[in-house]
Amino acid sequence: MNADILRFVTYCIGQLALRLHLPQQQVYRKLKSSGILYDYIVPSYDVLHTFGSRYLMDDLVEYMREKGVLDR
């Protein structure tokens, strides 16, 4: 993982934590255990990093719900 992707992952975790009112560590664990982190965010960096913040967070929250990581 290069520095740009690492910064992006850190940004996503921080913004999701704010949006979901959860600690960053818990968001990280949810993303990692569900496969979202390494099967979606990291490989899709080239596309995802072009999204606006609000759209990106909406997308990630919806995907977390689809994967059963968050309650509906």
mmJSON file of the N, C-alpha and C atoms, coordinates in Angstrom:
{"data_MODEL":{"atom_site":{
"group_PDB":["ATOM","ATOM","ATOM","ATOM","ATOM","ATOM","ATOM","ATOM","ATOM","ATOM","ATOM","ATOM","ATOM","ATOM","ATOM","ATOM","ATOM","ATOM","ATOM","ATOM","ATOM","ATOM","ATOM","ATOM","ATOM","ATOM","ATOM","ATOM","ATOM","ATOM","ATOM","ATOM","ATOM","ATOM","ATOM","ATOM","ATOM","ATOM","ATOM","ATOM","ATOM","ATOM","ATOM","ATOM","ATOM","ATOM","ATOM","ATOM","ATOM","ATOM","ATOM","ATOM","ATOM","ATOM","ATOM","ATOM","ATOM","ATOM","ATOM","ATOM","ATOM","ATOM","ATOM","ATOM","ATOM","ATOM","ATOM","ATOM","ATOM","ATOM","ATOM","ATOM","ATOM","ATOM","ATOM","ATOM","ATOM","ATOM","ATOM","ATOM","ATOM","ATOM","ATOM","ATOM","ATOM","ATOM","ATOM","ATOM","ATOM","ATOM","ATOM","ATOM","ATOM","ATOM","ATOM","ATOM","ATOM","ATOM","ATOM","ATOM","ATOM","ATOM","ATOM","ATOM","ATOM","ATOM","ATOM","ATOM","ATOM","ATOM","ATOM","ATOM","ATOM","ATOM","ATOM","ATOM","ATOM","ATOM","ATOM","ATOM","ATOM","ATOM","ATOM","ATOM","ATOM","ATOM","ATOM","ATOM","ATOM","ATOM","ATOM","ATOM","ATOM","ATOM","ATOM","ATOM","ATOM","ATOM","ATOM","ATOM","ATOM","ATOM","ATOM","ATOM","ATOM","ATOM","ATOM","ATOM","ATOM","ATOM","ATOM","ATOM","ATOM","ATOM","ATOM","ATOM","ATOM","ATOM","ATOM","ATOM","ATOM","ATOM","ATOM","ATOM","ATOM","ATOM","ATOM","ATOM","ATOM","ATOM","ATOM","ATOM","ATOM","ATOM","ATOM","ATOM","ATOM","ATOM","ATOM","ATOM","ATOM","ATOM","ATOM","ATOM","ATOM","ATOM","ATOM","ATOM","ATOM","ATOM","ATOM","ATOM","ATOM","ATOM","ATOM","ATOM","ATOM","ATOM","ATOM","ATOM","ATOM","ATOM","ATOM","ATOM","ATOM","ATOM","ATOM","ATOM","ATOM","ATOM","ATOM","ATOM","ATOM","ATOM","ATOM","ATOM"],
"id":[1,2,3,4,5,6,7,8,9,10,11,12,13,14,15,16,17,18,19,20,21,22,23,24,25,26,27,28,29,30,31,32,33,34,35,36,37,38,39,40,41,42,43,44,45,46,47,48,49,50,51,52,53,54,55,56,57,58,59,60,61,62,63,64,65,66,67,68,69,70,71,72,73,74,75,76,77,78,79,80,81,82,83,84,85,86,87,88,89,90,91,92,93,94,95,96,97,98,99,100,101,102,103,104,105,106,107,108,109,110,111,112,113,114,115,116,117,118,119,120,121,122,123,124,125,126,127,128,129,130,131,132,133,134,135,136,137,138,139,140,141,142,143,144,145,146,147,148,149,150,151,152,153,154,155,156,157,158,159,160,161,162,163,164,165,166,167,168,169,170,171,172,173,174,175,176,177,178,179,180,181,182,183,184,185,186,187,188,189,190,191,192,193,194,195,196,197,198,199,200,201,202,203,204,205,206,207,208,209,210,211,212,213,214,215,216],
"type_symbol":["N","C","C","N","C","C","N","C","C","N","C","C","N","C","C","N","C","C","N","C","C","N","C","C","N","C","C","N","C","C","N","C","C","N","C","C","N","C","C","N","C","C","N","C","C","N","C","C","N","C","C","N","C","C","N","C","C","N","C","C","N","C","C","N","C","C","N","C","C","N","C","C","N","C","C","N","C","C","N","C","C","N","C","C","N","C","C","N","C","C","N","C","C","N","C","C","N","C","C","N","C","C","N","C","C","N","C","C","N","C","C","N","C","C","N","C","C","N","C","C","N","C","C","N","C","C","N","C","C","N","C","C","N","C","C","N","C","C","N","C","C","N","C","C","N","C","C","N","C","C","N","C","C","N","C","C","N","C","C","N","C","C","N","C","C","N","C","C","N","C","C","N","C","C","N","C","C","N","C","C","N","C","C","N","C","C","N","C","C","N","C","C","N","C","C","N","C","C","N","C","C","N","C","C","N","C","C","N","C","C","N","C","C","N","C","C"],
"label_atom_id":["N","CA","C","N","CA","C","N","CA","C","N","CA","C","N","CA","C","N","CA","C","N","CA","C","N","CA","C","N","CA","C","N","CA","C","N","CA","C","N","CA","C","N","CA","C","N","CA","C","N","CA","C","N","CA","C","N","CA","C","N","CA","C","N","CA","C","N","CA","C","N","CA","C","N","CA","C","N","CA","C","N","CA","C","N","CA","C","N","CA","C","N","CA","C","N","CA","C","N","CA","C","N","CA","C","N","CA","C","N","CA","C","N","CA","C","N","CA","C","N","CA","C","N","CA","C","N","CA","C","N","CA","C","N","CA","C","N","CA","C","N","CA","C","N","CA","C","N","CA","C","N","CA","C","N","CA","C","N","CA","C","N","CA","C","N","CA","C","N","CA","C","N","CA","C","N","CA","C","N","CA","C","N","CA","C","N","CA","C","N","CA","C","N","CA","C","N","CA","C","N","CA","C","N","CA","C","N","CA","C","N","CA","C","N","CA","C","N","CA","C","N","CA","C","N","CA","C","N","CA","C","N","CA","C","N","CA","C","N","CA","C","N","CA","C","N","CA","C","N","CA","C"],
"label_alt_id":[null,null,null,null,null,null,null,null,null,null,null,null,null,null,null,null,null,null,null,null,null,null,null,null,null,null,null,null,null,null,null,null,null,null,null,null,null,null,null,null,null,null,null,null,null,null,null,null,null,null,null,null,null,null,null,null,null,null,null,null,null,null,null,null,null,null,null,null,null,null,null,null,null,null,null,null,null,null,null,null,null,null,null,null,null,null,null,null,null,null,null,null,null,null,null,null,null,null,null,null,null,null,null,null,null,null,null,null,null,null,null,null,null,null,null,null,null,null,null,null,null,null,null,null,null,null,null,null,null,null,null,null,null,null,null,null,null,null,null,null,null,null,null,null,null,null,null,null,null,null,null,null,null,null,null,null,null,null,null,null,null,null,null,null,null,null,null,null,null,null,null,null,null,null,null,null,null,null,null,null,null,null,null,null,null,null,null,null,null,null,null,null,null,null,null,null,null,null,null,null,null,null,null,null,null,null,null,null,null,null,null,null,null,null,null,null],
"label_comp_id":["MET","MET","MET","ASN","ASN","ASN","ALA","ALA","ALA","ASP","ASP","ASP","ILE","ILE","ILE","LEU","LEU","LEU","ARG","ARG","ARG","PHE","PHE","PHE","VAL","VAL","VAL","THR","THR","THR","TYR","TYR","TYR","CYS","CYS","CYS","ILE","ILE","ILE","GLY","GLY","GLY","GLN","GLN","GLN","LEU","LEU","LEU","ALA","ALA","ALA","LEU","LEU","LEU","ARG","ARG","ARG","LEU","LEU","LEU","HIS","HIS","HIS","LEU","LEU","LEU","PRO","PRO","PRO","GLN","GLN","GLN","GLN","GLN","GLN","GLN","GLN","GLN","VAL","VAL","VAL","TYR","TYR","TYR","ARG","ARG","ARG","LYS","LYS","LYS","LEU","LEU","LEU","LYS","LYS","LYS","SER","SER","SER","SER","SER","SER","GLY","GLY","GLY","ILE","ILE","ILE","LEU","LEU","LEU","TYR","TYR","TYR","ASP","ASP","ASP","TYR","TYR","TYR","ILE","ILE","ILE","VAL","VAL","VAL","PRO","PRO","PRO","SER","SER","SER","TYR","TYR","TYR","ASP","ASP","ASP","VAL","VAL","VAL","LEU","LEU","LEU","HIS","HIS","HIS","THR","THR","THR","PHE","PHE","PHE","GLY","GLY","GLY","SER","SER","SER","ARG","ARG","ARG","TYR","TYR","TYR","LEU","LEU","LEU","MET","MET","MET","ASP","ASP","ASP","ASP","ASP","ASP","LEU","LEU","LEU","VAL","VAL","VAL","GLU","GLU","GLU","TYR","TYR","TYR","MET","MET","MET","ARG","ARG","ARG","GLU","GLU","GLU","LYS","LYS","LYS","GLY","GLY","GLY","VAL","VAL","VAL","LEU","LEU","LEU","ASP","ASP","ASP","ARG","ARG","ARG"],
"label_asym_id":["A","A","A","A","A","A","A","A","A","A","A","A","A","A","A","A","A","A","A","A","A","A","A","A","A","A","A","A","A","A","A","A","A","A","A","A","A","A","A","A","A","A","A","A","A","A","A","A","A","A","A","A","A","A","A","A","A","A","A","A","A","A","A","A","A","A","A","A","A","A","A","A","A","A","A","A","A","A","A","A","A","A","A","A","A","A","A","A","A","A","A","A","A","A","A","A","A","A","A","A","A","A","A","A","A","A","A","A","A","A","A","A","A","A","A","A","A","A","A","A","A","A","A","A","A","A","A","A","A","A","A","A","A","A","A","A","A","A","A","A","A","A","A","A","A","A","A","A","A","A","A","A","A","A","A","A","A","A","A","A","A","A","A","A","A","A","A","A","A","A","A","A","A","A","A","A","A","A","A","A","A","A","A","A","A","A","A","A","A","A","A","A","A","A","A","A","A","A","A","A","A","A","A","A","A","A","A","A","A","A","A","A","A","A","A","A"],
"label_entity_id":["1","1","1","1","1","1","1","1","1","1","1","1","1","1","1","1","1","1","1","1","1","1","1","1","1","1","1","1","1","1","1","1","1","1","1","1","1","1","1","1","1","1","1","1","1","1","1","1","1","1","1","1","1","1","1","1","1","1","1","1","1","1","1","1","1","1","1","1","1","1","1","1","1","1","1","1","1","1","1","1","1","1","1","1","1","1","1","1","1","1","1","1","1","1","1","1","1","1","1","1","1","1","1","1","1","1","1","1","1","1","1","1","1","1","1","1","1","1","1","1","1","1","1","1","1","1","1","1","1","1","1","1","1","1","1","1","1","1","1","1","1","1","1","1","1","1","1","1","1","1","1","1","1","1","1","1","1","1","1","1","1","1","1","1","1","1","1","1","1","1","1","1","1","1","1","1","1","1","1","1","1","1","1","1","1","1","1","1","1","1","1","1","1","1","1","1","1","1","1","1","1","1","1","1","1","1","1","1","1","1","1","1","1","1","1","1"],
"label_seq_id":[1,1,1,2,2,2,3,3,3,4,4,4,5,5,5,6,6,6,7,7,7,8,8,8,9,9,9,10,10,10,11,11,11,12,12,12,13,13,13,14,14,14,15,15,15,16,16,16,17,17,17,18,18,18,19,19,19,20,20,20,21,21,21,22,22,22,23,23,23,24,24,24,25,25,25,26,26,26,27,27,27,28,28,28,29,29,29,30,30,30,31,31,31,32,32,32,33,33,33,34,34,34,35,35,35,36,36,36,37,37,37,38,38,38,39,39,39,40,40,40,41,41,41,42,42,42,43,43,43,44,44,44,45,45,45,46,46,46,47,47,47,48,48,48,49,49,49,50,50,50,51,51,51,52,52,52,53,53,53,54,54,54,55,55,55,56,56,56,57,57,57,58,58,58,59,59,59,60,60,60,61,61,61,62,62,62,63,63,63,64,64,64,65,65,65,66,66,66,67,67,67,68,68,68,69,69,69,70,70,70,71,71,71,72,72,72],
"pdbx_PDB_ins_code":[null,null,null,null,null,null,null,null,null,null,null,null,null,null,null,null,null,null,null,null,null,null,null,null,null,null,null,null,null,null,null,null,null,null,null,null,null,null,null,null,null,null,null,null,null,null,null,null,null,null,null,null,null,null,null,null,null,null,null,null,null,null,null,null,null,null,null,null,null,null,null,null,null,null,null,null,null,null,null,null,null,null,null,null,null,null,null,null,null,null,null,null,null,null,null,null,null,null,null,null,null,null,null,null,null,null,null,null,null,null,null,null,null,null,null,null,null,null,null,null,null,null,null,null,null,null,null,null,null,null,null,null,null,null,null,null,null,null,null,null,null,null,null,null,null,null,null,null,null,null,null,null,null,null,null,null,null,null,null,null,null,null,null,null,null,null,null,null,null,null,null,null,null,null,null,null,null,null,null,null,null,null,null,null,null,null,null,null,null,null,null,null,null,null,null,null,null,null,null,null,null,null,null,null,null,null,null,null,null,null,null,null,null,null,null,null],
"Cartn_x":[0.867,0.0,0.911,0.695,1.537,0.99,1.746,1.408,0.08,-0.23,-1.498,-2.689,-2.592,-3.683,-3.805,-2.68,-2.713,-3.384,-3.053,-3.706,-5.209,-5.586,-6.997,-7.741,-7.153,-7.769,-7.937,-6.915,-6.978,-8.089,-8.191,-9.256,-10.628,-10.814,-12.104,-12.481,-11.531,-11.8,-12.183,-11.452,-11.749,-13.112,-13.436,-14.727,-15.893,-15.694,-16.743,-16.959,-15.885,-15.999,-16.831,-16.578,-17.367,-18.83,-19.043,-20.407,-21.211,-20.545,-21.241,-21.188,-20.475,-20.302,-19.718,-18.662,-17.961,-16.475,-15.765,-14.311,-13.656,-12.572,-11.882,-11.425,-10.983,-10.532,-11.662,-12.866,-14.017,-14.373,-14.305,-14.568,-13.534,-12.27,-11.207,-11.478,-11.818,-12.086,-13.264,-14.308,-15.474,-15.111,-14.35,-13.952,-13.034,-12.11,-11.157,-11.844,-12.646,-13.268,-14.297,-14.908,-15.929,-15.324,-14.034,-13.389,-13.505,-14.241,-14.443,-13.124,-12.269,-11.021,-10.122,-9.811,-8.836,-9.457,-10.765,-11.419,-12.173,-12.356,-13.101,-12.351,-12.061,-11.477,-10.09,-9.202,-7.833,-7.799,-8.423,-8.331,-9.098,-10.073,-10.876,-10.413,-9.238,-8.725,-8.773,-8.339,-8.268,-9.604,-10.7,-12.024,-12.559,-12.482,-13.083,-12.493,-11.202,-10.611,-11.061,-11.75,-12.262,-13.654,-14.286,-15.633,-15.566,-16.628,-16.754,-16.912,-16.567,-16.582,-17.961,-18.992,-20.332,-20.763,-20.52,-20.879,-20.074,-18.793,-17.936,-18.442,-18.777,-19.257,-20.611,-21.492,-22.771,-22.54,-21.606,-21.289,-20.748,-19.812,-19.209,-20.2,-21.028,-22.031,-23.024,-23.471,-24.409,-23.774,-22.523,-21.84,-21.661,-21.364,-21.255,-22.591,-23.68,-25.004,-25.264,-24.93,-25.121,-24.323,-23.137,-22.283,-22.67,-23.662,-24.117,-23.252,-22.406,-21.515,-22.256,-23.25,-24.063,-25.525,-26.256,-27.701,-28.299,-29.41,-30.099,-30.692],
"Cartn_y":[-1.17,0.0,1.23,2.099,3.3,4.399,5.461,6.549,7.215,7.385,8.009,7.157,5.865,4.966,4.942,4.923,4.937,6.203,7.356,8.611,8.556,7.984,7.873,6.96,5.825,4.893,5.579,6.29,7.007,8.058,8.765,9.761,9.092,7.99,7.286,6.843,6.268,5.797,6.972,8.057,9.235,9.829,9.958,10.537,9.608,8.308,7.355,7.396,7.5,7.577,8.788,9.918,11.12,10.919,10.384,10.207,9.217,8.13,7.056,7.232,8.247,8.495,7.264,6.73,5.565,5.895,5.206,5.393,4.908,5.553,5.167,3.72,3.233,1.847,0.881,1.201,0.334,0.351,1.515,1.613,0.793,0.94,0.168,-1.329,-1.792,-3.227,-3.698,-2.88,-3.244,-3.343,-2.372,-2.386,-3.566,-3.836,-4.926,-6.286,-6.497,-7.817,-8.146,-7.134,-7.361,-7.514,-7.218,-7.278,-5.988,-5.031,-3.781,-3.041,-3.081,-2.339,-2.844,-4.139,-4.673,-5.23,-5.446,-5.961,-4.88,-3.708,-2.643,-1.312,-0.788,0.551,0.598,-0.289,-0.252,-0.519,-1.6,-1.829,-0.811,-0.134,0.84,2.273,2.437,3.771,4.709,4.229,5.098,5.761,5.059,5.616,6.342,5.686,6.241,7.597,7.794,9.054,10.243,9.992,11.094,11.546,10.767,11.105,12.259,13.023,14.025,13.328,14.023,13.432,12.88,13.658,13.218,11.976,11.983,10.83,9.604,9.796,8.698,8.093,8.942,8.43,7.726,8.293,7.625,6.241,6.158,4.894,3.873,4.3,3.379,2.938,3.848,3.491,2.494,2.728,1.806,0.431,0.409,-0.874,-1.592,-0.852,-1.453,-2.063,-1.405,-1.96,-3.225,-3.194,-4.371,-5.568,-5.317,-6.391,-6.823,-6.141,-6.5,-5.955,-4.987,-4.412,-3.361,-2.724,-1.713,-2.114,-1.697,-1.888,-0.947,-1.321,-0.474,0.669],
"Cartn_z":[0.0,0.0,0.0,-0.981,-1.037,-0.117,0.012,0.944,0.606,-0.68,-1.071,-0.63,-0.834,-0.431,1.089,1.783,3.247,3.767,3.181,3.586,3.313,2.173,1.812,2.777,3.108,4.06,5.414,5.848,7.123,7.094,5.983,5.815,5.901,5.186,5.187,6.593,7.298,8.664,9.557,9.474,10.296,9.998,8.711,8.332,8.684,8.501,8.898,10.404,11.164,12.623,13.034,12.399,12.698,12.308,11.136,10.63,11.463,11.884,12.6,14.119,14.571,16.011,16.704,16.089,16.623,16.728,17.622,17.675,16.377,15.996,14.771,14.797,15.955,16.062,15.725,16.172,15.903,14.414,13.797,12.356,11.595,11.959,11.311,11.426,12.63,12.823,11.986,11.892,11.089,9.606,9.122,7.714,7.417,8.311,8.096,8.177,9.21,9.404,8.329,7.751,6.724,5.326,5.196,3.894,3.105,3.62,2.892,2.696,3.692,3.624,2.496,2.513,1.554,0.281,0.283,-0.923,-1.699,-1.095,-1.765,-1.758,-0.579,-0.5,-1.146,-0.737,-1.265,-2.773,-3.267,-4.711,-5.559,-4.969,-5.71,-5.49,-4.901,-4.59,-5.791,-6.95,-8.138,-8.457,-8.223,-8.482,-7.25,-6.099,-4.886,-4.499,-4.705,-4.251,-5.099,-6.193,-7.016,-6.559,-5.683,-5.2,-4.206,-4.137,-3.088,-1.749,-0.687,0.649,1.031,0.79,1.187,0.412,-0.897,-1.72,-1.293,-1.02,-0.59,0.719,1.677,2.962,2.791,1.966,1.69,1.098,0.151,-0.505,0.498,1.328,2.289,3.356,3.84,4.845,4.253,3.041,2.399,2.209,1.793,1.602,2.938,3.996,5.326,5.738,5.411,5.723,4.915,3.624,2.765,3.272,3.801,4.317,5.73,6.331,7.667,8.792,8.471,9.481,10.304,9.715,10.392,10.344,11.344,11.324,10.295,9.775,8.779,9.448],
"occupancy":[1.0,1.0,1.0,1.0,1.0,1.0,1.0,1.0,1.0,1.0,1.0,1.0,1.0,1.0,1.0,1.0,1.0,1.0,1.0,1.0,1.0,1.0,1.0,1.0,1.0,1.0,1.0,1.0,1.0,1.0,1.0,1.0,1.0,1.0,1.0,1.0,1.0,1.0,1.0,1.0,1.0,1.0,1.0,1.0,1.0,1.0,1.0,1.0,1.0,1.0,1.0,1.0,1.0,1.0,1.0,1.0,1.0,1.0,1.0,1.0,1.0,1.0,1.0,1.0,1.0,1.0,1.0,1.0,1.0,1.0,1.0,1.0,1.0,1.0,1.0,1.0,1.0,1.0,1.0,1.0,1.0,1.0,1.0,1.0,1.0,1.0,1.0,1.0,1.0,1.0,1.0,1.0,1.0,1.0,1.0,1.0,1.0,1.0,1.0,1.0,1.0,1.0,1.0,1.0,1.0,1.0,1.0,1.0,1.0,1.0,1.0,1.0,1.0,1.0,1.0,1.0,1.0,1.0,1.0,1.0,1.0,1.0,1.0,1.0,1.0,1.0,1.0,1.0,1.0,1.0,1.0,1.0,1.0,1.0,1.0,1.0,1.0,1.0,1.0,1.0,1.0,1.0,1.0,1.0,1.0,1.0,1.0,1.0,1.0,1.0,1.0,1.0,1.0,1.0,1.0,1.0,1.0,1.0,1.0,1.0,1.0,1.0,1.0,1.0,1.0,1.0,1.0,1.0,1.0,1.0,1.0,1.0,1.0,1.0,1.0,1.0,1.0,1.0,1.0,1.0,1.0,1.0,1.0,1.0,1.0,1.0,1.0,1.0,1.0,1.0,1.0,1.0,1.0,1.0,1.0,1.0,1.0,1.0,1.0,1.0,1.0,1.0,1.0,1.0,1.0,1.0,1.0,1.0,1.0,1.0,1.0,1.0,1.0,1.0,1.0,1.0],
"B_iso_or_equiv":[0.0,0.0,0.0,0.0,0.0,0.0,0.0,0.0,0.0,0.0,0.0,0.0,0.0,0.0,0.0,0.0,0.0,0.0,0.0,0.0,0.0,0.0,0.0,0.0,0.0,0.0,0.0,0.0,0.0,0.0,0.0,0.0,0.0,0.0,0.0,0.0,0.0,0.0,0.0,0.0,0.0,0.0,0.0,0.0,0.0,0.0,0.0,0.0,0.0,0.0,0.0,0.0,0.0,0.0,0.0,0.0,0.0,0.0,0.0,0.0,0.0,0.0,0.0,0.0,0.0,0.0,0.0,0.0,0.0,0.0,0.0,0.0,0.0,0.0,0.0,0.0,0.0,0.0,0.0,0.0,0.0,0.0,0.0,0.0,0.0,0.0,0.0,0.0,0.0,0.0,0.0,0.0,0.0,0.0,0.0,0.0,0.0,0.0,0.0,0.0,0.0,0.0,0.0,0.0,0.0,0.0,0.0,0.0,0.0,0.0,0.0,0.0,0.0,0.0,0.0,0.0,0.0,0.0,0.0,0.0,0.0,0.0,0.0,0.0,0.0,0.0,0.0,0.0,0.0,0.0,0.0,0.0,0.0,0.0,0.0,0.0,0.0,0.0,0.0,0.0,0.0,0.0,0.0,0.0,0.0,0.0,0.0,0.0,0.0,0.0,0.0,0.0,0.0,0.0,0.0,0.0,0.0,0.0,0.0,0.0,0.0,0.0,0.0,0.0,0.0,0.0,0.0,0.0,0.0,0.0,0.0,0.0,0.0,0.0,0.0,0.0,0.0,0.0,0.0,0.0,0.0,0.0,0.0,0.0,0.0,0.0,0.0,0.0,0.0,0.0,0.0,0.0,0.0,0.0,0.0,0.0,0.0,0.0,0.0,0.0,0.0,0.0,0.0,0.0,0.0,0.0,0.0,0.0,0.0,0.0,0.0,0.0,0.0,0.0,0.0,0.0],
"pdbx_formal_charge":[null,null,null,null,null,null,null,null,null,null,null,null,null,null,null,null,null,null,null,null,null,null,null,null,null,null,null,null,null,null,null,null,null,null,null,null,null,null,null,null,null,null,null,null,null,null,null,null,null,null,null,null,null,null,null,null,null,null,null,null,null,null,null,null,null,null,null,null,null,null,null,null,null,null,null,null,null,null,null,null,null,null,null,null,null,null,null,null,null,null,null,null,null,null,null,null,null,null,null,null,null,null,null,null,null,null,null,null,null,null,null,null,null,null,null,null,null,null,null,null,null,null,null,null,null,null,null,null,null,null,null,null,null,null,null,null,null,null,null,null,null,null,null,null,null,null,null,null,null,null,null,null,null,null,null,null,null,null,null,null,null,null,null,null,null,null,null,null,null,null,null,null,null,null,null,null,null,null,null,null,null,null,null,null,null,null,null,null,null,null,null,null,null,null,null,null,null,null,null,null,null,null,null,null,null,null,null,null,null,null,null,null,null,null,null,null],
"auth_seq_id":[1,1,1,2,2,2,3,3,3,4,4,4,5,5,5,6,6,6,7,7,7,8,8,8,9,9,9,10,10,10,11,11,11,12,12,12,13,13,13,14,14,14,15,15,15,16,16,16,17,17,17,18,18,18,19,19,19,20,20,20,21,21,21,22,22,22,23,23,23,24,24,24,25,25,25,26,26,26,27,27,27,28,28,28,29,29,29,30,30,30,31,31,31,32,32,32,33,33,33,34,34,34,35,35,35,36,36,36,37,37,37,38,38,38,39,39,39,40,40,40,41,41,41,42,42,42,43,43,43,44,44,44,45,45,45,46,46,46,47,47,47,48,48,48,49,49,49,50,50,50,51,51,51,52,52,52,53,53,53,54,54,54,55,55,55,56,56,56,57,57,57,58,58,58,59,59,59,60,60,60,61,61,61,62,62,62,63,63,63,64,64,64,65,65,65,66,66,66,67,67,67,68,68,68,69,69,69,70,70,70,71,71,71,72,72,72],
"auth_comp_id":["MET","MET","MET","ASN","ASN","ASN","ALA","ALA","ALA","ASP","ASP","ASP","ILE","ILE","ILE","LEU","LEU","LEU","ARG","ARG","ARG","PHE","PHE","PHE","VAL","VAL","VAL","THR","THR","THR","TYR","TYR","TYR","CYS","CYS","CYS","ILE","ILE","ILE","GLY","GLY","GLY","GLN","GLN","GLN","LEU","LEU","LEU","ALA","ALA","ALA","LEU","LEU","LEU","ARG","ARG","ARG","LEU","LEU","LEU","HIS","HIS","HIS","LEU","LEU","LEU","PRO","PRO","PRO","GLN","GLN","GLN","GLN","GLN","GLN","GLN","GLN","GLN","VAL","VAL","VAL","TYR","TYR","TYR","ARG","ARG","ARG","LYS","LYS","LYS","LEU","LEU","LEU","LYS","LYS","LYS","SER","SER","SER","SER","SER","SER","GLY","GLY","GLY","ILE","ILE","ILE","LEU","LEU","LEU","TYR","TYR","TYR","ASP","ASP","ASP","TYR","TYR","TYR","ILE","ILE","ILE","VAL","VAL","VAL","PRO","PRO","PRO","SER","SER","SER","TYR","TYR","TYR","ASP","ASP","ASP","VAL","VAL","VAL","LEU","LEU","LEU","HIS","HIS","HIS","THR","THR","THR","PHE","PHE","PHE","GLY","GLY","GLY","SER","SER","SER","ARG","ARG","ARG","TYR","TYR","TYR","LEU","LEU","LEU","MET","MET","MET","ASP","ASP","ASP","ASP","ASP","ASP","LEU","LEU","LEU","VAL","VAL","VAL","GLU","GLU","GLU","TYR","TYR","TYR","MET","MET","MET","ARG","ARG","ARG","GLU","GLU","GLU","LYS","LYS","LYS","GLY","GLY","GLY","VAL","VAL","VAL","LEU","LEU","LEU","ASP","ASP","ASP","ARG","ARG","ARG"],
"auth_asym_id":["A","A","A","A","A","A","A","A","A","A","A","A","A","A","A","A","A","A","A","A","A","A","A","A","A","A","A","A","A","A","A","A","A","A","A","A","A","A","A","A","A","A","A","A","A","A","A","A","A","A","A","A","A","A","A","A","A","A","A","A","A","A","A","A","A","A","A","A","A","A","A","A","A","A","A","A","A","A","A","A","A","A","A","A","A","A","A","A","A","A","A","A","A","A","A","A","A","A","A","A","A","A","A","A","A","A","A","A","A","A","A","A","A","A","A","A","A","A","A","A","A","A","A","A","A","A","A","A","A","A","A","A","A","A","A","A","A","A","A","A","A","A","A","A","A","A","A","A","A","A","A","A","A","A","A","A","A","A","A","A","A","A","A","A","A","A","A","A","A","A","A","A","A","A","A","A","A","A","A","A","A","A","A","A","A","A","A","A","A","A","A","A","A","A","A","A","A","A","A","A","A","A","A","A","A","A","A","A","A","A","A","A","A","A","A","A"],
"auth_atom_id":["N","CA","C","N","CA","C","N","CA","C","N","CA","C","N","CA","C","N","CA","C","N","CA","C","N","CA","C","N","CA","C","N","CA","C","N","CA","C","N","CA","C","N","CA","C","N","CA","C","N","CA","C","N","CA","C","N","CA","C","N","CA","C","N","CA","C","N","CA","C","N","CA","C","N","CA","C","N","CA","C","N","CA","C","N","CA","C","N","CA","C","N","CA","C","N","CA","C","N","CA","C","N","CA","C","N","CA","C","N","CA","C","N","CA","C","N","CA","C","N","CA","C","N","CA","C","N","CA","C","N","CA","C","N","CA","C","N","CA","C","N","CA","C","N","CA","C","N","CA","C","N","CA","C","N","CA","C","N","CA","C","N","CA","C","N","CA","C","N","CA","C","N","CA","C","N","CA","C","N","CA","C","N","CA","C","N","CA","C","N","CA","C","N","CA","C","N","CA","C","N","CA","C","N","CA","C","N","CA","C","N","CA","C","N","CA","C","N","CA","C","N","CA","C","N","CA","C","N","CA","C","N","CA","C","N","CA","C","N","CA","C","N","CA","C","N","CA","C","N","CA","C"],
"pdbx_PDB_model_num":[1,1,1,1,1,1,1,1,1,1,1,1,1,1,1,1,1,1,1,1,1,1,1,1,1,1,1,1,1,1,1,1,1,1,1,1,1,1,1,1,1,1,1,1,1,1,1,1,1,1,1,1,1,1,1,1,1,1,1,1,1,1,1,1,1,1,1,1,1,1,1,1,1,1,1,1,1,1,1,1,1,1,1,1,1,1,1,1,1,1,1,1,1,1,1,1,1,1,1,1,1,1,1,1,1,1,1,1,1,1,1,1,1,1,1,1,1,1,1,1,1,1,1,1,1,1,1,1,1,1,1,1,1,1,1,1,1,1,1,1,1,1,1,1,1,1,1,1,1,1,1,1,1,1,1,1,1,1,1,1,1,1,1,1,1,1,1,1,1,1,1,1,1,1,1,1,1,1,1,1,1,1,1,1,1,1,1,1,1,1,1,1,1,1,1,1,1,1,1,1,1,1,1,1,1,1,1,1,1,1,1,1,1,1,1,1]
}}}
